[in-house]
Amino acid sequence: MIKIGVLNLQGAVSEHVEMTLKAIENMGKNNEIVTEVVRYANEVAECNGIIISGGESTVIGKLIKERGIDKVIIENKIPVFGTCAGMVLLSKKTDYDQDILGIMDIEVKRNSFGRQRDSFENEINIFNYSYPGVFIRAPSVSSILNGNKNESSNIKNQVQILSVLDSNIIAVKQGNNIAMSFHPELTDDTRLHEYYLNQILELNNDN
């Protein structure tokens, strides 16, 4: 049985849990995938994938480090799906001094689209289809770091840009990790969660 953990350290995570459950049902994989809320390193270690939702990235990052969750994710190579604050935490560099996982070769600008009053919804293009993007104090990728541009590096491990809005990079993938600046869990569209879940299934089938 595949286990997907939704990291619950700060902020609302129930929407991600509900969206993941809907995605599992839509995929017809109720007998293959389960999801649950996780808070500690030993719980994370039991997961095949981790979702990090929006919230205060500084608070979440601090707790991830204090609880040793970062070590578990990195050592076990657990694929992470990070949205909004999750994008910040997956990056190797941000425009603020804070604890981060640092597992994707990206630099992220926090609050790239403005503060809370500037939150908005906008149709975006991702995986060649239109998707309802919900942006709340959203970050964006300000640069792809030079270490990712080594011609001898494995293409699979390079950063892939999945979506851009008004010249801002809003979704990327590197290896088995996915970072998005918007909130797919606040829509009724399960396709992005399904994409992540299918990736986890493929990884475990290969193993």
Summary of the structure (lengths in Angstrom):
residues: 207
radius of gyration: 15.7
end to end distance: 13.3
largest distance: 46.0
contacts: 676
relative contact order: 0.18
helix: 34%
strand: 32%
